[in-house]
């Protein structure tokens, strides 16, 4: 119990900076730039990939609709031809 209490107290206290610490001397250097650039590059590549995949899915849907329309038209055409052939002409 005593160890748990000590751990909670140590985590709850805020550390005080050393008196000779200069906040302006702390910079992310090239490591921070590289990490930020890497994350940005990954986000751009993911966006490009997502746009390509969405476009591919949309084109597949359009082609599927076009093929279904052509198939329906092909199925209706013989039925209409047969109906026209059975109808007697009144010339």
Steps between C-alpha positions, in 0.01 A plus 500: 500500500784732588667438161178582316457822697859602429458431128181708486664790682804489271286493187273779626777749575619719219874515454664839534748602231859565593583867553751520211262341246439716191169413329611667175793261460273197458421432133380189320810497272507289187337204676181698559504624142552148366218360713260776393601464135459122520151525645401759238638285218314194626175698521542627143572150370199358684276771354624428148442127550151561643401720205623234257304227678180706519530585131551132413193396700291773336610394149423138576150600612443703185617213278283253692194724449581535130538123456171438682324753277643335188398154625146621577477659155623177338239298692219739405592514131417134412178519698396815312597341167293189581203714604524699176521178293187354661296815443308477170557780254204710399612639165 
